[in-house]
Amino acid sequence: MPAKKTAKKPLAKAASPKPKPKAVAALAAPERNPNDPALSTLLARLAHVEEQLERILHAVEKPGAKEARPAPVAPSPVKILPPSLETADSARLMPVDADTAQFLSRTPLFAKLSAQECSMLAVYLEAKLLPKGHSLFQQGDFGDAMYIVKTGVLEIYKNDVFGSVRVAEVRPGGLVGEMALVENKPRSANVRASEDSKLLVLSRSAYADLKKVHPQVATKFQDELLLLLSGRLRQTTDKLVGSK
């Protein structure tokens, strides 16, 4: 009996390796055509990733500069002015009252000034409070202002061989120190308050400004001031002649 032929089973084909992704294949085969679209796409992506990594590393290694803050500004130094030789410790300057112009118009020295001109002059005045017993200035002090008595009483003393001699008294409407506006010489007498007094101050610098801005007012004031000075000089001459 003839032997049966055993059918040979076909040999299983060896499993073919799975195809690699195009990008990996492109890396594994650098000899491929550089014009391959897959290779070009992969290289573009790698370049993009590399660019992002460089940005991240740059940000980590060189952090952004902190927001600049303005440097602190040193405070301006306070200017300390030397005390005036004529100003008592308790005396102080301040703006004049609203009725100063009216007071000036009632004062004989300013009688020829109109109400408007008195208002212009009042702008250049300052007020000073001088308590009772305090000195306004001393004989020999440098003079740089004239004082008009608004309230209170001032006493004028002169130094001689017998000491300090009272020579005059100045009441509201009167003035002292007027020579400081016309000459640069030391004070010729001592002045102190015999009661609490309020004074109006016209400094030499303010007077110079008045002559520049309102020359007509300054001229009228100067004329009256010269008449006052000549009158005082005449009185002094008469006293000297009468004493002989």
C-alpha positions as CSV (number, residue, x, y, z in Angstrom):
1,M,0.0,0.0,0.0
2,P,1.6,3.1,-1.1
3,A,2.5,5.6,1.7
4,K,0.5,8.7,2.0
5,K,2.2,11.8,1.1
6,T,2.2,14.3,3.9
7,A,1.4,17.7,2.6
8,K,4.1,20.1,3.6
9,K,2.8,23.1,5.3
10,P,4.1,26.3,3.9
11,L,6.8,27.8,6.1
12,A,5.5,30.9,7.9
13,K,7.0,33.9,6.5
14,A,9.2,35.8,8.9
15,A,7.4,38.8,10.3
16,S,8.5,41.8,8.5
17,P,9.7,44.7,10.8
18,K,7.1,47.5,11.3
19,P,7.9,50.5,9.3
20,K,9.6,53.2,11.3
21,P,8.2,56.7,11.4
22,K,9.4,58.9,8.7
23,A,11.1,61.3,11.1
24,V,13.0,58.5,12.9
25,A,13.8,56.9,9.6
26,A,15.2,60.2,8.4
27,L,17.4,60.5,11.5
28,A,18.6,56.9,11.0
29,A,19.3,57.4,7.4
30,P,21.1,60.7,7.1
31,E,22.2,59.7,3.7
32,R,18.7,60.1,2.4
33,N,17.9,62.8,-0.1
34,P,17.9,66.1,1.7
35,N,15.0,67.2,-0.5
36,D,12.8,64.6,1.2
37,P,9.7,66.4,2.4
38,A,9.6,64.4,5.6
39,L,13.2,65.3,6.4
40,S,12.5,68.9,5.8
41,T,9.5,68.9,8.1
42,L,11.4,67.2,10.9
43,L,14.4,69.6,10.6
44,A,12.0,72.5,10.8
45,R,10.4,71.2,13.9
46,L,13.8,70.5,15.5
47,A,14.9,74.0,14.7
48,H,11.7,75.4,16.3
49,V,12.2,73.3,19.5
50,E,15.9,74.3,19.7
51,E,14.8,78.0,19.4
52,Q,12.3,77.6,22.3
53,L,14.9,75.8,24.4
54,E,17.4,78.7,23.9
55,R,14.8,81.2,25.0
56,I,14.0,79.2,28.1
57,L,17.7,78.8,29.0
58,H,18.3,82.5,28.4
59,A,15.4,83.4,30.7
60,V,16.7,81.1,33.4
61,E,20.4,82.2,33.2
62,K,19.7,85.9,32.7
63,P,16.6,86.9,34.5
64,G,15.0,90.1,33.4
65,A,16.2,93.2,35.2
66,K,14.1,94.2,38.1
67,E,11.9,97.3,37.6
68,A,14.1,100.3,38.1
69,R,13.1,102.3,41.1
70,P,13.8,106.0,41.2
71,A,16.7,106.9,43.4
72,P,15.6,108.5,46.6
73,V,15.9,112.3,46.4
74,A,17.7,113.8,49.3
75,P,15.6,116.5,51.1
76,S,16.6,120.0,50.4
77,P,18.7,121.4,53.2
78,V,16.9,123.9,55.3
79,K,18.3,127.3,55.0
80,I,19.0,128.8,58.4
81,L,19.1,132.6,58.2
82,P,21.1,134.6,60.7
83,P,19.0,136.4,63.2
84,S,18.5,140.1,62.6
85,L,20.4,142.4,65.0
86,E,17.2,144.4,65.4
87,T,14.7,141.5,66.0
88,A,13.9,140.5,69.5
89,D,13.5,136.8,70.1
90,S,9.8,137.1,70.9
91,A,9.1,139.5,67.9
92,R,7.9,137.9,64.7
93,L,6.9,139.1,61.2
94,M,3.6,138.3,59.6
95,P,1.3,139.5,56.8
96,V,-0.4,142.8,57.5
97,D,-4.1,143.0,58.5
98,A,-6.8,143.8,56.0
99,D,-7.4,147.3,57.5
100,T,-3.7,148.3,57.1
101,A,-4.5,150.5,54.1
102,Q,-7.2,152.3,56.0
103,F,-4.8,152.9,58.9
104,L,-2.2,154.3,56.5
105,S,-4.7,156.7,55.0
106,R,-5.4,158.1,58.5
107,T,-1.7,158.5,59.3
108,P,-0.3,162.1,58.7
109,L,2.7,160.7,56.9
110,F,0.6,159.2,54.2
111,A,-2.1,161.9,54.1
112,K,-1.4,162.8,50.5
113,L,-1.7,159.2,49.3
114,S,-5.1,158.1,47.9
115,A,-6.9,155.1,49.2
116,Q,-5.7,153.1,46.2
117,E,-2.1,154.2,46.7
118,C,-2.3,153.3,50.4
119,S,-3.5,149.8,49.4
120,M,-0.5,149.5,47.0
121,L,1.9,150.6,49.8
122,A,0.3,148.1,52.3
123,V,1.4,145.2,50.0
124,Y,5.1,146.0,50.8
125,L,4.6,146.1,54.6
126,E,5.0,143.4,57.2
127,A,3.6,143.3,60.7
128,K,5.7,142.8,63.8
129,L,4.6,142.1,67.4
130,L,6.9,143.6,70.0
131,P,6.0,142.7,73.6
132,K,6.4,145.2,76.4
133,G,10.0,145.7,77.6
134,H,11.5,144.2,74.5
135,S,14.0,146.1,72.4
136,L,13.4,146.9,68.7
137,F,17.0,147.9,68.0
138,Q,20.0,149.2,69.8
139,Q,22.2,152.3,69.2
140,G,24.9,151.3,66.8
141,D,23.0,148.4,65.2
142,F,22.8,148.1,61.4
143,G,19.6,149.6,60.1
144,D,17.6,148.1,57.2
145,A,14.0,149.0,57.9
146,M,11.6,151.7,59.0
147,Y,8.8,151.0,61.6
148,I,5.4,152.5,61.9
149,V,3.6,152.2,65.2
150,K,0.1,150.8,64.7
151,T,-0.8,150.0,68.3
152,G,1.2,150.4,71.5
153,V,4.0,152.8,72.5
154,L,7.7,152.9,71.8
155,E,10.3,154.8,73.8
156,I,13.5,156.2,72.3
157,Y,16.7,156.3,74.4
158,K,20.1,157.7,73.6
159,N,23.4,156.7,75.3
160,D,25.6,159.5,76.6
161,V,28.1,160.0,79.4
162,F,25.4,159.8,82.0
163,G,24.0,156.5,80.7
164,S,20.7,155.9,78.8
165,V,18.5,159.0,78.5
166,R,14.9,158.9,77.4
167,V,14.5,161.4,74.5
168,A,11.1,160.7,72.9
169,E,8.0,158.6,72.8
170,V,6.3,157.2,69.7
171,R,2.6,156.5,69.6
172,P,0.3,155.0,66.9
173,G,0.8,156.8,63.6
174,G,4.4,157.7,64.4
175,L,7.5,156.0,63.0
176,V,11.1,155.2,64.0
177,G,14.1,154.1,62.0
178,E,13.2,156.1,58.9
179,M,16.8,157.1,58.3
180,A,17.5,153.5,57.3
181,L,15.7,154.1,54.0
182,V,17.9,157.0,53.0
183,E,21.3,156.2,54.4
184,N,23.4,153.1,55.2
185,K,24.5,154.1,58.7
186,P,24.2,152.6,62.2
187,R,21.2,153.3,64.4
188,S,21.5,156.5,66.4
189,A,19.3,155.5,69.3
190,N,17.8,152.7,71.4
191,V,14.1,151.8,70.9
192,R,12.0,149.5,73.1
193,A,8.4,148.9,73.7
194,S,6.9,150.4,76.8
195,E,3.7,148.3,76.2
196,D,2.7,145.5,73.8
197,S,3.0,147.0,70.4
198,K,2.2,146.2,66.8
199,L,4.4,147.6,64.2
200,L,4.3,147.9,60.4
201,V,7.7,147.2,58.8
202,L,9.0,148.7,55.5
203,S,12.4,147.2,54.8
204,R,14.9,148.8,52.5
205,S,14.6,146.0,49.9
206,A,10.8,146.4,49.9
207,Y,11.1,150.1,49.5
208,A,13.4,149.6,46.5
209,D,10.7,147.2,45.0
210,L,8.0,149.9,45.6
211,K,10.0,152.5,43.7
212,K,10.4,150.1,40.7
213,V,6.8,148.9,40.6
214,H,4.8,152.0,41.8
215,P,7.2,155.0,41.4
216,Q,4.3,157.5,41.8
217,V,3.5,156.0,45.3
218,A,7.2,155.9,46.3
219,T,7.7,159.5,45.2
220,K,4.8,160.8,47.3
221,F,5.9,158.8,50.3
222,Q,9.5,160.0,49.8
223,D,8.3,163.7,49.7
224,E,6.4,163.3,53.0
225,L,9.3,161.5,54.6
226,L,11.7,164.3,53.7
227,L,9.4,166.8,55.2
228,L,9.2,164.8,58.4
229,L,13.0,164.5,58.5
230,S,13.5,168.3,57.9
231,G,11.0,169.0,60.6
232,R,12.8,166.8,63.1
233,L,16.1,168.4,62.2
234,R,14.6,171.9,62.8
235,Q,13.3,170.8,66.2
236,T,16.7,169.5,67.2
237,T,18.4,172.7,66.0
238,D,15.9,174.8,68.0
239,K,16.6,172.7,71.2
240,L,20.3,173.2,70.8
241,V,20.0,176.9,70.2
242,G,17.6,177.3,73.1
243,S,19.9,175.4,75.5
244,K,22.8,177.9,74.9
